[in-house]
Amino acid sequence: MIVTRVNVLALITAMVIAATALTTIPQPAAAQQSTIHIIKHGSNTYTLSGGSSSVGSFDIIYRIVGERSAIRSAENLIVSTVTDDSRKSPTIGYITASGTATTGNTGATLPNPFATPEQITERITNEIRRVITEAESNTSQGQHVEIKCDFGMSLESMRCHYRGPLPQTR
């Protein structure tokens, strides 16, 4: 019995040492994950008149910074993060779209100046995917880029562009 307990204890100790050694082995540079930062800046104006408040103007800027291949790999997560955040914005219902209309009870078409949440999500998704592809095509592996998306008061004004390569910091 004592011999069996000692062997089991030795086996458990060896397994703990092996597991510790495996988790502390440094990963090669290619296997290390690169961090991506998404920074949001927003501004709103409101008009107070006659005891009521209304939205004046608004602008939301998303900055996405990271290594270009990491950004490509995280493209779906970036898109879902930004679209989820924009859906929660109190100004989403004020984004205008051109060429949209609704039909009233009389069959008459009334202009609807506002974009639907689906239109907004589609525009954001298309702009982010477009600029990620552009950044990837125009920068080298390992280079860092900054993607800037300016989402204002209309679908037409929602634009993304990139800047890179950025200086590397360690």
N, C-alpha and C positions, 0 to 999 in steps of 0.2 A: 504494500500500500504506500509506504513512504517513497519508494522508488517511482511509482506512478505519479504521485503528487509532484515530485521534483521535476519529472519529465514534462508534465503538463505546464507547470510554472515556467520552466525553461522555454517551452514552445510558445507560450503566451508572451513572454518577455522578448523572444526573438521576433515575433510577429509585430509587436509594438515598435521595436527598433527598426525593422524593415519598413514599416508604414511611415515612420517619422523620416527616414532617409529618403524615401520616394517623394514625400511632399516637400522636402527642402532642397531637392535638386534644382538648380536654376534652369529655367526653360530657355531654349534658344530664342534669339530676338524675333524670329518669324512667328513663333508660337505665342509670344506675349500679346495681350490685347491692347489695342490703342484706345485711348479715351477720346470720346467725342463730347464736345460741350455745345449745348443749345442755350442761348441767352435770349431772353425776351425783353423788349422795351416797348412800352405802350404809352400813348397819350390820348386823352379825351378832353373835349371841351363841352360844357353844358351852358345853356342859356336859361336864365331865370327871368320870367316875365309874367305879370298878372297872377301871381300865386302858383304858377306851374313851372315845371322844369322840362327841358327837352335837350336831346343830344345835339350838340353843335357839330364838331368834327372829331375824327379819331384816326389814329394811325398806329399799327402794330408792326414792329420790326423783329424778326427772328434772325439771329446770327448762329450759324452752325460752323464749328471749328474743329478740325481734326485731320488726321492723315487721310489722303484721298481714297485709298483702298479700304480703310476702315469705314469711311463714310459710305462707300458703295456697298459694303457688306451689311451695314446697318440701315440701308435705304428704307426698307419697309417699317422699321421701328421709328426712324426719323419722321417719316410721313405720318404714321399713326399718332406719334406724340404731338406733332404740330396740329394735325386736324382735330384731335381730341381736345387740345387746349383751345383751339379757335371756336369749337362748338360750345364751349363753356363761357365764351366772352359775352358780356352784356350788350355789346354793340353788333353782334352777328346779324340781328334782325334789321339792321339799318344799312347793310351793304347793298348797293344798287346794281342792277343788271340792265343792259339795254336789250330791247327786242322781246321782252316778256310780256305776256298779257294773260288776263283771266276772263272767264265768261260769266256774266251775271245771270240772274233768273230770267231776264227778258231775252236772252240770247245775244245781247249786245256785248261787244268785247271792250273791256275797260283796261286801260294800261296799268300794269303792276310794276312799279319801279324797283321792287326789291328782289334780290336773288334768293333762291331757295337754299336751304342747308346743303342739299345734294350738289347744287351748282358750285357753291363755295368750296365744298370738300373736293370736288373734281378739279377746280381751278388750282387750289393749293397743291394737290397731289401732282397734277401735270407740271406745274412750275418747278416743284422740288425735284421731281424725277428728271426733267429736262436739264436743269442746271447741274445735277450730280453727274449726268452723262457727259455734259460739256466739260466740267472740271476734270473728270477722269480722262477724257480724251486729250486734254491740253496740259496735263501735268504728269510728272514721272512718279513711279512707285516710290513710296517713302516720303514724298513731299506733302506738306500740310497746306490746306486751303481753308478759306473762309467763305461760306455761302451766306449771302444776306438776302432775306426776303422781306419786302416791304408790302404789307397788306393793309390797304387803306379803305376808302369808302365805296369803291366800285370794283367789280370783277375785272374790268379792263385795266385798272391801275395796279392790280396784284402782279408783282414781278419779282423774280429772283435773279441774282447774278452772283458770280464768284470772283474771288481775288486769290491769287496764288501764283507761284508757291510762296508761302510765308517763311520768314526766318525761323529756323529750328532753335528751340530752347531746351536745355537739359537740366 
